[in-house]
Amino acid sequence: MHNKYKLIYEGKAKKVFNYGDVDKVRIEFKDDATAFNALKKEKFEGKGKLNCLISARIFEILIKNNIPTHFIELANENTMIAKKIKVIPLEIVLRNTAYGSLCKQTTIKPGTFLSKPLIDIYLKNDELNDPLLTKDRIELMNILSSDDLDYIINLTLKINVILKSFFKNIQLQLVDFKLEFGYDFRNNILLGDEISPDNCRLWDLNQKNDTIVSLDKDRFRNDLGGLIEAYSEIHKRINDFLEPS
Ligand code: UDP
């Protein structure tokens, strides 16, 4: 397709283009899925569109709850217009239930409910394999001030309260999620990136027994199959809840 917008960044799951206004960007969601630092790759037709539509809905909910985000509006089904931000190279992971890397690196059993949310901060750096950081290491690297770090941590906790209750309404358990933040041209901190089954673990609560049914990227990471079906189900539940027929 002829593209009149200039590509400024291409990541694993998204392309970012300049937009007319200097303070805005177009973010196009791709169908590519990657895991284990892109050692595992696959294309899923329709994933980009589903993640874009799901993210847009979630951003709208967060904005209504006074969370500052980069989201402005949808341009089409797989493209959103967002405020341009300088991304802070940190991945802020919040965990409500133990799973994934937490269980690989500690003796905590998968599925353990955490009595208070755990925040793990990783360096966004593929070459170093996104290492887990400490507060002191973050300070040492001068990535951001300790006030800004506290602000981001508090915002993440607030976002968790909003998202946990929203997902519970649609019979989904919010196990964990990863957020990214950035500075806009006025130096305000905004939530960026996306909020979708690519960066949230969501378990189906419509199960009679205790079996874990993942409706997220674990379907790809763990070769469970049915990724598009799972993402479509999330999209459908969100839409049915927000616009009941
Ligand atoms: N996550 C992510 N990008 C990453 C690593 C993790 O979006 O590069 C998300 C992941 O989808 C999950 C949460 O962060 O919702 C916690 O992931 P974890 O640290 O358990 O890593 P994983 O098991 O994916 O290796």
py3Dmol code that shows the C-alpha trace and the ligand (Angstrom):
import py3Dmol

protein = """\
ATOM      1  CA  MET A   1       0.000   0.000   0.000  1.00  0.00           C
ATOM      2  CA  HIS A   2       1.254   3.465  -0.823  1.00  0.00           C
ATOM      3  CA  ASN A   3       1.863   5.141   2.484  1.00  0.00           C
ATOM      4  CA  LYS A   4       1.885   8.911   2.777  1.00  0.00           C
ATOM      5  CA  TYR A   5       3.031   8.718   6.381  1.00  0.00           C
ATOM      6  CA  LYS A   6       6.715   8.417   7.250  1.00  0.00           C
ATOM      7  CA  LEU A   7       7.685   5.332   9.238  1.00  0.00           C
ATOM      8  CA  ILE A   8       9.598   6.452  12.326  1.00  0.00           C
ATOM      9  CA  TYR A   9       9.819   3.181  14.245  1.00  0.00           C
ATOM     10  CA  GLU A  10       9.029  -0.471  13.668  1.00  0.00           C
ATOM     11  CA  GLY A  11       8.724  -2.780  16.661  1.00  0.00           C
ATOM     12  CA  LYS A  12       7.833  -6.449  16.943  1.00  0.00           C
ATOM     13  CA  ALA A  13       4.069  -5.892  16.930  1.00  0.00           C
ATOM     14  CA  LYS A  14       3.581  -2.292  15.788  1.00  0.00           C
ATOM     15  CA  LYS A  15       4.685   0.298  13.263  1.00  0.00           C
ATOM     16  CA  VAL A  16       4.767   3.965  14.261  1.00  0.00           C
ATOM     17  CA  PHE A  17       4.355   6.670  11.600  1.00  0.00           C
ATOM     18  CA  ASN A  18       4.587  10.444  11.736  1.00  0.00           C
ATOM     19  CA  TYR A  19       1.234  12.165  11.548  1.00  0.00           C
ATOM     20  CA  GLY A  20       0.280  15.606  10.254  1.00  0.00           C
ATOM     21  CA  ASP A  21       0.742  17.301  13.604  1.00  0.00           C
ATOM     22  CA  VAL A  22       4.235  17.063  15.051  1.00  0.00           C
ATOM     23  CA  ASP A  23       2.898  15.998  18.428  1.00  0.00           C
ATOM     24  CA  LYS A  24       0.897  13.015  17.098  1.00  0.00           C
ATOM     25  CA  VAL A  25       1.697   9.599  15.634  1.00  0.00           C
ATOM     26  CA  ARG A  26      -0.161   6.832  13.792  1.00  0.00           C
ATOM     27  CA  ILE A  27       0.341   3.421  15.336  1.00  0.00           C
ATOM     28  CA  GLU A  28      -0.371   0.444  13.089  1.00  0.00           C
ATOM     29  CA  PHE A  29      -0.851  -2.919  14.809  1.00  0.00           C
ATOM     30  CA  LYS A  30       0.766  -5.844  12.985  1.00  0.00           C
ATOM     31  CA  ASP A  31      -0.357  -9.461  12.802  1.00  0.00           C
ATOM     32  CA  ASP A  32       3.057 -10.733  13.962  1.00  0.00           C
ATOM     33  CA  ALA A  33       3.395 -12.491  17.290  1.00  0.00           C
ATOM     34  CA  THR A  34       6.755 -12.975  18.971  1.00  0.00           C
ATOM     35  CA  ALA A  35       7.769 -14.612  22.230  1.00  0.00           C
ATOM     36  CA  PHE A  36      10.965 -15.392  24.133  1.00  0.00           C
ATOM     37  CA  ASN A  37      12.676 -12.243  22.866  1.00  0.00           C
ATOM     38  CA  ALA A  38      11.534 -12.977  19.299  1.00  0.00           C
ATOM     39  CA  LEU A  39      13.118 -16.451  19.182  1.00  0.00           C
ATOM     40  CA  LYS A  40       9.602 -17.669  18.428  1.00  0.00           C
ATOM     41  CA  LYS A  41       7.645 -15.905  15.664  1.00  0.00           C
ATOM     42  CA  GLU A  42       4.367 -16.413  13.863  1.00  0.00           C
ATOM     43  CA  LYS A  43       1.771 -14.390  11.942  1.00  0.00           C
ATOM     44  CA  PHE A  44      -1.878 -14.542  12.999  1.00  0.00           C
ATOM     45  CA  GLU A  45      -4.227 -12.952  10.512  1.00  0.00           C
ATOM     46  CA  GLY A  46      -6.499 -10.504  12.312  1.00  0.00           C
ATOM     47  CA  LYS A  47      -4.430 -10.193  15.492  1.00  0.00           C
ATOM     48  CA  GLY A  48      -3.380  -6.594  14.741  1.00  0.00           C
ATOM     49  CA  LYS A  49      -6.963  -5.496  14.287  1.00  0.00           C
ATOM     50  CA  LEU A  50      -8.175  -7.263  17.444  1.00  0.00           C
ATOM     51  CA  ASN A  51      -5.384  -5.820  19.609  1.00  0.00           C
ATOM     52  CA  CYS A  52      -5.944  -2.337  18.208  1.00  0.00           C
ATOM     53  CA  LEU A  53      -9.699  -2.450  18.878  1.00  0.00           C
ATOM     54  CA  ILE A  54      -9.260  -4.000  22.351  1.00  0.00           C
ATOM     55  CA  SER A  55      -6.555  -1.463  23.282  1.00  0.00           C
ATOM     56  CA  ALA A  56      -8.702   1.454  22.105  1.00  0.00           C
ATOM     57  CA  ARG A  57     -11.592   0.316  24.313  1.00  0.00           C
ATOM     58  CA  ILE A  58      -9.316  -0.126  27.336  1.00  0.00           C
ATOM     59  CA  PHE A  59      -7.646   3.260  26.821  1.00  0.00           C
ATOM     60  CA  GLU A  60     -11.088   4.891  26.650  1.00  0.00           C
ATOM     61  CA  ILE A  61     -12.005   3.301  29.987  1.00  0.00           C
ATOM     62  CA  LEU A  62      -8.731   4.452  31.570  1.00  0.00           C
ATOM     63  CA  ILE A  63      -9.152   8.002  30.220  1.00  0.00           C
ATOM     64  CA  LYS A  64     -12.673   8.122  31.737  1.00  0.00           C
ATOM     65  CA  ASN A  65     -10.984   7.192  35.024  1.00  0.00           C
ATOM     66  CA  ASN A  66      -8.515  10.090  34.717  1.00  0.00           C
ATOM     67  CA  ILE A  67      -5.488   8.043  33.717  1.00  0.00           C
ATOM     68  CA  PRO A  68      -3.272  10.064  31.330  1.00  0.00           C
ATOM     69  CA  THR A  69      -2.706   7.977  28.175  1.00  0.00           C
ATOM     70  CA  HIS A  70      -1.312   8.586  24.691  1.00  0.00           C
ATOM     71  CA  PHE A  71      -4.520   7.386  23.000  1.00  0.00           C
ATOM     72  CA  ILE A  72      -6.469   9.911  20.920  1.00  0.00           C
ATOM     73  CA  GLU A  73      -8.704   7.971  18.535  1.00  0.00           C
ATOM     74  CA  LEU A  74      -8.922   5.097  16.083  1.00  0.00           C
ATOM     75  CA  ALA A  75      -7.967   5.924  12.486  1.00  0.00           C
ATOM     76  CA  ASN A  76      -9.138   2.534  11.230  1.00  0.00           C
ATOM     77  CA  GLU A  77      -9.483  -0.991  12.591  1.00  0.00           C
ATOM     78  CA  ASN A  78      -5.766  -1.597  12.975  1.00  0.00           C
ATOM     79  CA  THR A  79      -4.455   1.939  13.377  1.00  0.00           C
ATOM     80  CA  MET A  80      -4.743   4.409  16.219  1.00  0.00           C
ATOM     81  CA  ILE A  81      -3.796   8.061  16.475  1.00  0.00           C
ATOM     82  CA  ALA A  82      -1.841   8.777  19.630  1.00  0.00           C
ATOM     83  CA  LYS A  83       0.118  11.571  21.248  1.00  0.00           C
ATOM     84  CA  LYS A  84       3.803  11.365  20.403  1.00  0.00           C
ATOM     85  CA  ILE A  85       5.834  10.342  23.444  1.00  0.00           C
ATOM     86  CA  LYS A  86       9.459   9.684  24.224  1.00  0.00           C
ATOM     87  CA  VAL A  87       9.209   6.153  25.553  1.00  0.00           C
ATOM     88  CA  ILE A  88      10.863   5.456  28.920  1.00  0.00           C
ATOM     89  CA  PRO A  89      12.870   2.232  28.364  1.00  0.00           C
ATOM     90  CA  LEU A  90      11.229   0.334  31.217  1.00  0.00           C
ATOM     91  CA  GLU A  91       8.635  -2.447  31.171  1.00  0.00           C
ATOM     92  CA  ILE A  92       6.435  -2.135  34.240  1.00  0.00           C
ATOM     93  CA  VAL A  93       4.865  -5.502  35.037  1.00  0.00           C
ATOM     94  CA  LEU A  94       2.128  -5.775  37.657  1.00  0.00           C
ATOM     95  CA  ARG A  95       1.164  -9.219  38.947  1.00  0.00           C
ATOM     96  CA  ASN A  96      -2.011 -10.156  40.824  1.00  0.00           C
ATOM     97  CA  THR A  97      -1.460 -13.904  40.445  1.00  0.00           C
ATOM     98  CA  ALA A  98       1.895 -15.678  40.136  1.00  0.00           C
ATOM     99  CA  TYR A  99       2.656 -17.049  36.660  1.00  0.00           C
ATOM    100  CA  GLY A 100       5.274 -16.930  33.901  1.00  0.00           C
ATOM    101  CA  SER A 101       8.742 -15.634  34.729  1.00  0.00           C
ATOM    102  CA  LEU A 102       7.927 -15.039  38.419  1.00  0.00           C
ATOM    103  CA  CYS A 103       7.446 -18.779  38.866  1.00  0.00           C
ATOM    104  CA  LYS A 104      10.530 -19.626  36.817  1.00  0.00           C
ATOM    105  CA  GLN A 105      12.718 -17.360  38.954  1.00  0.00           C
ATOM    106  CA  THR A 106      11.277 -18.033  42.425  1.00  0.00           C
ATOM    107  CA  THR A 107       9.759 -20.934  44.350  1.00  0.00           C
ATOM    108  CA  ILE A 108       6.258 -19.440  44.104  1.00  0.00           C
ATOM    109  CA  LYS A 109       3.817 -21.898  42.537  1.00  0.00           C
ATOM    110  CA  PRO A 110       1.941 -20.938  39.350  1.00  0.00           C
ATOM    111  CA  GLY A 111      -1.562 -19.702  40.107  1.00  0.00           C
ATOM    112  CA  THR A 112      -0.750 -18.449  43.613  1.00  0.00           C
ATOM    113  CA  PHE A 113      -2.930 -15.440  44.387  1.00  0.00           C
ATOM    114  CA  LEU A 114      -0.756 -12.549  45.611  1.00  0.00           C
ATOM    115  CA  SER A 115      -2.167 -10.796  48.677  1.00  0.00           C
ATOM    116  CA  LYS A 116      -0.927  -7.470  47.301  1.00  0.00           C
ATOM    117  CA  PRO A 117       0.027  -6.650  43.706  1.00  0.00           C
ATOM    118  CA  LEU A 118       3.684  -7.199  42.879  1.00  0.00           C
ATOM    119  CA  ILE A 119       5.432  -4.735  40.572  1.00  0.00           C
ATOM    120  CA  ASP A 120       8.460  -5.981  38.635  1.00  0.00           C
ATOM    121  CA  ILE A 121      10.379  -3.510  36.484  1.00  0.00           C
ATOM    122  CA  TYR A 122      12.445  -4.698  33.512  1.00  0.00           C
ATOM    123  CA  LEU A 123      14.842  -2.837  31.240  1.00  0.00           C
ATOM    124  CA  LYS A 124      13.397  -2.579  27.730  1.00  0.00           C
ATOM    125  CA  ASN A 125      16.471  -3.845  25.925  1.00  0.00           C
ATOM    126  CA  ASP A 126      16.352  -6.843  23.581  1.00  0.00           C
ATOM    127  CA  GLU A 127      20.142  -7.200  23.443  1.00  0.00           C
ATOM    128  CA  LEU A 128      20.248  -7.677  27.210  1.00  0.00           C
ATOM    129  CA  ASN A 129      17.094  -9.827  27.159  1.00  0.00           C
ATOM    130  CA  ASP A 130      14.999  -7.334  29.187  1.00  0.00           C
ATOM    131  CA  PRO A 131      16.684  -7.898  32.585  1.00  0.00           C
ATOM    132  CA  LEU A 132      14.805  -7.462  35.866  1.00  0.00           C
ATOM    133  CA  LEU A 133      15.920  -4.227  37.566  1.00  0.00           C
ATOM    134  CA  THR A 134      16.106  -2.938  41.113  1.00  0.00           C
ATOM    135  CA  LYS A 135      15.188   0.591  42.231  1.00  0.00           C
ATOM    136  CA  ASP A 136      18.875   1.280  42.827  1.00  0.00           C
ATOM    137  CA  ARG A 137      19.858   0.071  39.361  1.00  0.00           C
ATOM    138  CA  ILE A 138      17.175   2.300  37.809  1.00  0.00           C
ATOM    139  CA  GLU A 139      18.578   5.248  39.776  1.00  0.00           C
ATOM    140  CA  LEU A 140      22.108   4.329  38.734  1.00  0.00           C
ATOM    141  CA  MET A 141      21.164   4.357  35.039  1.00  0.00           C
ATOM    142  CA  ASN A 142      19.559   7.804  35.356  1.00  0.00           C
ATOM    143  CA  ILE A 143      16.571   6.684  33.327  1.00  0.00           C
ATOM    144  CA  LEU A 144      14.135   8.839  35.283  1.00  0.00           C
ATOM    145  CA  SER A 145      13.885  10.696  38.590  1.00  0.00           C
ATOM    146  CA  SER A 146      12.781   8.816  41.666  1.00  0.00           C
ATOM    147  CA  ASP A 147       9.668  11.059  41.828  1.00  0.00           C
ATOM    148  CA  ASP A 148       8.755  10.062  38.270  1.00  0.00           C
ATOM    149  CA  LEU A 149       9.363   6.406  39.095  1.00  0.00           C
ATOM    150  CA  ASP A 150       7.073   6.658  42.146  1.00  0.00           C
ATOM    151  CA  TYR A 151       4.476   8.400  39.989  1.00  0.00           C
ATOM    152  CA  ILE A 152       4.591   5.589  37.402  1.00  0.00           C
ATOM    153  CA  ILE A 153       4.336   2.905  40.091  1.00  0.00           C
ATOM    154  CA  ASN A 154       1.312   4.626  41.658  1.00  0.00           C
ATOM    155  CA  LEU A 155      -0.327   5.044  38.263  1.00  0.00           C
ATOM    156  CA  THR A 156       0.236   1.334  37.547  1.00  0.00           C
ATOM    157  CA  LEU A 157      -1.439   0.396  40.850  1.00  0.00           C
ATOM    158  CA  LYS A 158      -4.400   2.670  39.981  1.00  0.00           C
ATOM    159  CA  ILE A 159      -4.646   1.167  36.487  1.00  0.00           C
ATOM    160  CA  ASN A 160      -4.682  -2.291  38.064  1.00  0.00           C
ATOM    161  CA  VAL A 161      -7.684  -1.414  40.264  1.00  0.00           C
ATOM    162  CA  ILE A 162      -9.608  -0.142  37.226  1.00  0.00           C
ATOM    163  CA  LEU A 163      -8.665  -3.020  34.908  1.00  0.00           C
ATOM    164  CA  LYS A 164      -9.107  -5.793  37.475  1.00  0.00           C
ATOM    165  CA  SER A 165     -12.676  -4.760  38.159  1.00  0.00           C
ATOM    166  CA  PHE A 166     -13.454  -4.147  34.482  1.00  0.00           C
ATOM    167  CA  PHE A 167     -12.193  -7.590  33.455  1.00  0.00           C
ATOM    168  CA  LYS A 168     -14.015  -9.250  36.352  1.00  0.00           C
ATOM    169  CA  ASN A 169     -17.274  -7.826  34.941  1.00  0.00           C
ATOM    170  CA  ILE A 170     -16.619  -9.807  31.772  1.00  0.00           C
ATOM    171  CA  GLN A 171     -15.597 -12.984  33.580  1.00  0.00           C
ATOM    172  CA  LEU A 172     -11.854 -12.583  33.139  1.00  0.00           C
ATOM    173  CA  GLN A 173      -9.156 -12.823  35.792  1.00  0.00           C
ATOM    174  CA  LEU A 174      -6.426 -10.221  35.291  1.00  0.00           C
ATOM    175  CA  VAL A 175      -3.366 -12.289  36.226  1.00  0.00           C
ATOM    176  CA  ASP A 176      -0.654  -9.798  35.208  1.00  0.00           C
ATOM    177  CA  PHE A 177       0.113  -7.130  32.640  1.00  0.00           C
ATOM    178  CA  LYS A 178       2.968  -5.041  31.252  1.00  0.00           C
ATOM    179  CA  LEU A 179       2.832  -1.273  30.795  1.00  0.00           C
ATOM    180  CA  GLU A 180       5.087   1.277  29.134  1.00  0.00           C
ATOM    181  CA  PHE A 181       5.126   5.009  29.798  1.00  0.00           C
ATOM    182  CA  GLY A 182       6.623   8.016  28.060  1.00  0.00           C
ATOM    183  CA  TYR A 183       6.981  11.793  28.165  1.00  0.00           C
ATOM    184  CA  ASP A 184       4.947  14.047  25.862  1.00  0.00           C
ATOM    185  CA  PHE A 185       6.425  17.306  24.540  1.00  0.00           C
ATOM    186  CA  ARG A 186       5.312  19.093  27.711  1.00  0.00           C
ATOM    187  CA  ASN A 187       7.134  16.471  29.800  1.00  0.00           C
ATOM    188  CA  ASN A 188       3.890  14.958  31.119  1.00  0.00           C
ATOM    189  CA  ILE A 189       4.064  11.235  31.766  1.00  0.00           C
ATOM    190  CA  LEU A 190       1.519   9.305  29.685  1.00  0.00           C
ATOM    191  CA  LEU A 191       0.661   5.615  29.489  1.00  0.00           C
ATOM    192  CA  GLY A 192       1.751   4.410  26.046  1.00  0.00           C
ATOM    193  CA  ASP A 193       2.038   1.197  24.032  1.00  0.00           C
ATOM    194  CA  GLU A 194      -1.046  -1.055  24.081  1.00  0.00           C
ATOM    195  CA  ILE A 195      -3.229  -2.956  26.504  1.00  0.00           C
ATOM    196  CA  SER A 196      -4.271  -6.174  24.878  1.00  0.00           C
ATOM    197  CA  PRO A 197      -4.046  -9.958  25.304  1.00  0.00           C
ATOM    198  CA  ASP A 198      -0.476  -9.587  23.940  1.00  0.00           C
ATOM    199  CA  ASN A 199       0.656  -7.906  27.149  1.00  0.00           C
ATOM    200  CA  CYS A 200      -1.952  -8.993  29.722  1.00  0.00           C
ATOM    201  CA  ARG A 201      -2.585 -12.479  31.082  1.00  0.00           C
ATOM    202  CA  LEU A 202      -6.335 -13.052  31.135  1.00  0.00           C
ATOM    203  CA  TRP A 203      -7.880 -16.255  32.442  1.00  0.00           C
ATOM    204  CA  ASP A 204     -11.449 -17.290  31.745  1.00  0.00           C
ATOM    205  CA  LEU A 205     -13.568 -17.259  34.908  1.00  0.00           C
ATOM    206  CA  ASN A 206     -16.364 -19.148  33.119  1.00  0.00           C
ATOM    207  CA  GLN A 207     -14.801 -22.473  34.129  1.00  0.00           C
ATOM    208  CA  LYS A 208     -16.476 -24.925  36.460  1.00  0.00           C
ATOM    209  CA  ASN A 209     -13.274 -26.449  37.855  1.00  0.00           C
ATOM    210  CA  ASP A 210      -9.880 -24.948  38.577  1.00  0.00           C
ATOM    211  CA  THR A 211      -8.387 -25.481  35.115  1.00  0.00           C
ATOM    212  CA  ILE A 212      -6.565 -22.453  33.770  1.00  0.00           C
ATOM    213  CA  VAL A 213      -7.936 -21.331  30.415  1.00  0.00           C
ATOM    214  CA  SER A 214      -5.666 -18.617  29.019  1.00  0.00           C
ATOM    215  CA  LEU A 215      -7.278 -16.146  26.627  1.00  0.00           C
ATOM    216  CA  ASP A 216      -4.015 -14.326  25.884  1.00  0.00           C
ATOM    217  CA  LYS A 217      -0.585 -14.672  24.260  1.00  0.00           C
ATOM    218  CA  ASP A 218       0.158 -17.778  26.355  1.00  0.00           C
ATOM    219  CA  ARG A 219      -1.885 -19.596  23.667  1.00  0.00           C
ATOM    220  CA  PHE A 220       1.064 -18.863  21.355  1.00  0.00           C
ATOM    221  CA  ARG A 221       3.896 -19.018  23.951  1.00  0.00           C
ATOM    222  CA  ASN A 222       2.757 -22.445  25.150  1.00  0.00           C
ATOM    223  CA  ASP A 223       1.496 -23.803  21.790  1.00  0.00           C
ATOM    224  CA  LEU A 224      -2.081 -24.109  22.986  1.00  0.00           C
ATOM    225  CA  GLY A 225      -3.618 -23.072  19.627  1.00  0.00           C
ATOM    226  CA  GLY A 226      -6.736 -20.942  19.192  1.00  0.00           C
ATOM    227  CA  LEU A 227      -5.085 -17.534  19.614  1.00  0.00           C
ATOM    228  CA  ILE A 228      -7.404 -15.640  17.291  1.00  0.00           C
ATOM    229  CA  GLU A 229     -10.439 -17.357  18.829  1.00  0.00           C
ATOM    230  CA  ALA A 230      -9.265 -16.274  22.309  1.00  0.00           C
ATOM    231  CA  TYR A 231      -8.601 -12.649  21.293  1.00  0.00           C
ATOM    232  CA  SER A 232     -11.950 -12.522  19.451  1.00  0.00           C
ATOM    233  CA  GLU A 233     -13.691 -13.775  22.592  1.00  0.00           C
ATOM    234  CA  ILE A 234     -12.098 -10.975  24.661  1.00  0.00           C
ATOM    235  CA  HIS A 235     -13.108  -8.398  22.056  1.00  0.00           C
ATOM    236  CA  LYS A 236     -16.652  -9.747  21.977  1.00  0.00           C
ATOM    237  CA  ARG A 237     -17.016  -9.733  25.778  1.00  0.00           C
ATOM    238  CA  ILE A 238     -15.735  -6.139  25.977  1.00  0.00           C
ATOM    239  CA  ASN A 239     -18.122  -4.944  23.254  1.00  0.00           C
ATOM    240  CA  ASP A 240     -21.117  -6.846  24.648  1.00  0.00           C
ATOM    241  CA  PHE A 241     -20.452  -5.303  28.063  1.00  0.00           C
ATOM    242  CA  LEU A 242     -19.977  -1.741  26.802  1.00  0.00           C
ATOM    243  CA  GLU A 243     -22.785  -1.853  24.208  1.00  0.00           C
ATOM    244  CA  PRO A 244     -25.324  -4.439  25.288  1.00  0.00           C
ATOM    245  CA  SER A 245     -27.826  -5.174  22.514  1.00  0.00           C
TER     246      SER A 245
END
"""
ligand_1 = """\
25
UDP
N 5.066 -9.153 28.994
C 5.092 -8.374 27.854
N 6.272 -8.206 27.174
C 7.430 -8.757 27.589
C 7.404 -9.560 28.749
C 6.224 -9.736 29.425
O 4.054 -7.831 27.453
O 8.475 -8.542 26.937
C 3.805 -9.333 29.734
C 3.272 -10.762 29.619
O 2.358 -10.858 28.562
C 2.592 -10.948 30.936
C 3.384 -10.054 31.905
O 4.077 -9.122 31.106
O 1.262 -10.481 30.882
C 4.363 -10.819 32.772
O 5.200 -11.598 31.962
P 6.354 -12.506 32.578
O 7.364 -11.619 33.242
O 5.729 -13.562 33.403
O 7.128 -13.072 31.341
P 6.860 -14.305 30.394
O 6.252 -15.404 31.150
O 6.019 -13.738 29.313
O 8.248 -14.621 29.922
"""
view = py3Dmol.view(width=600, height=400)
view.addModel(protein, "pdb")
view.setStyle({"model": 0}, {"cartoon": {"style": "trace"}})
view.addModel(ligand_1, "xyz")
view.setStyle({"model": 1}, {"stick": {}})
view.zoomTo()
view.show()
